[in-house]
Amino acid sequence: MHGNSNDRRALEREALRNVINQWNANRLDLFELSEPNEDLEFHGVMRFYFQDSGQKVATKCIRVASDATVEDVIGTLVEKFRPDMRMLSVPSYALYELHEGCPERKMAPDEKPLLVQLNWHVDDREGRFLLKNIDDKTVGSVGSIDSNASFRRKLSKREKKQLKKQEKLSRMKSENG
């Protein structure tokens, strides 16, 4: 009997490995999922969106384990997006699953975001995870959350210096050309 459960476990792991390989084939390296271990656990980097009460949308990528729950992820995200809010009275945040043309879905605290995301691939859908205060309304649809327009990453000093250097070089080329 014991051998039978090991065989089933090996089949489950192989099936999971195949789904993960299909996922990885269609994603940037940054979002690649790891191989599942003997306990069928794996991890990967996920992108989360945050909408504050001013309706601004920001984005963060964090590494998430397959056994991490929505509750675990919300704790990490609140820390990442709102480090200033940790000691104050923290509003109630929830994680929502968004898909183009579908109503948002509030996720249960015990759901596992990485597994939910992996199932999008099986269902051939794309989606987003949005962290927001439970009392706030979601602005726009998933498609209208333009991460470039509504959230611009601040450049580091090194990047600013490099950008200035490039601008200077192109100015010199155009003046001399």
C-alpha positions in Angstrom: 0.0 0.0 0.0 2.9 2.4 0.8 4.4 2.0 -2.6 1.1 3.0 -4.2 1.0 6.4 -2.4 4.6 7.0 -3.5 3.7 6.3 -7.1 0.7 8.6 -6.9 3.0 11.3 -5.4 5.5 10.9 -8.2 2.7 11.2 -10.8 1.4 14.4 -9.0 4.9 15.8 -9.0 5.4 15.1 -12.7 2.0 16.6 -13.5 2.9 19.7 -11.4 6.3 19.9 -13.1 4.7 19.9 -16.5 2.3 22.7 -15.6 5.2 24.7 -14.2 7.3 24.1 -17.3 4.4 25.4 -19.5 4.0 28.4 -17.2 7.8 29.1 -17.4 7.9 28.8 -21.2 5.5 31.8 -21.5 7.0 34.1 -18.8 10.0 36.4 -18.3 12.8 34.7 -16.3 12.0 36.9 -13.3 8.6 35.2 -13.0 9.9 31.7 -13.5 8.6 29.1 -10.9 11.0 26.7 -9.2 10.9 22.9 -9.7 8.5 21.3 -7.1 10.3 19.5 -4.2 9.3 16.1 -2.8 6.4 17.7 -0.8 5.2 19.3 -4.1 6.2 22.8 -2.8 7.6 25.4 -5.2 8.1 29.2 -5.3 8.2 32.1 -7.7 8.2 35.8 -8.0 4.7 37.4 -8.3 3.6 40.9 -9.1 1.1 42.6 -6.9 -0.7 45.9 -7.5 -1.6 48.2 -4.7 -4.3 50.9 -4.9 -4.2 53.5 -2.2 -7.2 55.6 -1.2 -6.0 58.4 -3.5 -6.6 55.9 -6.3 -2.9 55.7 -7.3 -1.7 52.3 -8.3 1.7 51.0 -7.5 3.3 47.6 -8.1 5.7 45.4 -6.2 7.2 42.0 -7.0 7.8 39.5 -4.1 8.9 35.9 -3.9 6.0 33.7 -2.8 6.0 30.1 -1.8 3.3 27.7 -3.0 2.1 27.1 0.6 1.9 30.9 1.4 -1.7 32.0 2.1 -3.4 35.3 1.2 -3.1 36.2 4.8 0.8 35.7 4.8 1.1 37.6 1.5 -1.0 40.6 2.7 1.3 41.0 5.7 4.3 41.1 3.5 2.7 43.5 1.0 1.5 46.0 3.6 5.0 46.1 4.9 6.4 46.7 1.4 3.8 49.2 0.1 3.1 51.0 3.4 6.1 50.8 5.8 4.9 54.1 7.4 1.6 52.5 8.3 2.9 49.5 10.3 2.7 51.2 13.7 -0.5 53.1 13.1 -4.0 51.7 13.0 -3.8 49.6 9.9 -6.9 49.5 7.7 -8.3 46.2 6.7 -6.6 45.1 3.5 -7.8 42.3 1.2 -6.3 40.7 -1.9 -8.5 40.7 -5.0 -8.1 38.6 -8.2 -8.9 40.7 -11.3 -9.5 39.4 -14.9 -10.3 41.4 -18.0 -14.1 41.6 -18.4 -14.9 39.9 -15.1 -15.9 41.3 -11.7 -13.2 41.4 -9.1 -13.0 38.5 -6.7 -12.0 39.0 -3.0 -9.7 36.1 -2.1 -10.2 34.1 1.1 -7.4 34.4 3.7 -6.5 30.7 3.4 -6.2 30.7 -0.5 -2.7 30.3 -1.9 -2.0 33.1 -4.5 0.8 31.2 -6.3 -1.5 28.2 -6.9 -4.4 30.5 -8.0 -2.0 32.2 -10.5 -0.7 28.9 -11.8 -4.3 27.9 -12.5 -4.7 30.9 -14.8 -2.3 29.2 -17.2 -4.4 26.0 -17.1 -7.6 28.1 -17.8 -5.6 30.1 -20.4 -6.4 33.5 -18.7 -4.4 36.4 -17.5 -5.1 38.3 -14.4 -3.7 40.5 -11.6 -3.7 40.6 -7.9 -4.7 43.9 -6.3 -4.1 44.7 -2.6 -6.5 47.4 -1.4 -8.3 48.7 1.6 -11.6 46.7 1.9 -13.5 50.0 2.0 -12.1 51.4 -1.2 -13.6 50.9 -4.7 -11.5 49.6 -7.5 -10.9 52.2 -10.2 -11.0 51.1 -13.8 -10.8 47.6 -15.2 -7.8 45.4 -15.2 -6.9 46.5 -18.7 -6.9 50.1 -17.7 -4.4 49.7 -14.9 -1.5 51.0 -17.0 1.5 50.3 -14.8 3.7 52.7 -16.9 1.4 55.7 -16.7 0.2 55.3 -13.1 3.3 54.1 -11.5 6.8 55.3 -12.4 9.7 53.9 -10.6 12.1 56.5 -9.3 15.6 56.2 -10.8 18.6 55.6 -8.6 21.4 58.1 -8.5 23.5 55.8 -10.7 20.6 55.5 -13.2 20.1 59.3 -13.3 23.8 59.8 -13.9 23.7 57.2 -16.7 20.7 58.8 -18.3 22.3 62.3 -18.2 25.4 60.8 -19.8 23.4 59.3 -22.6 21.4 62.5 -23.1 24.7 64.5 -23.2 26.2 62.1 -25.7 23.2 62.2 -28.0 23.2 66.0 -27.8 26.9 66.1 -28.8 26.2 63.7 -31.7 23.3 65.8 -33.0 25.4 69.1 -32.7 28.4 67.5 -34.4 26.3 65.5 -36.9 
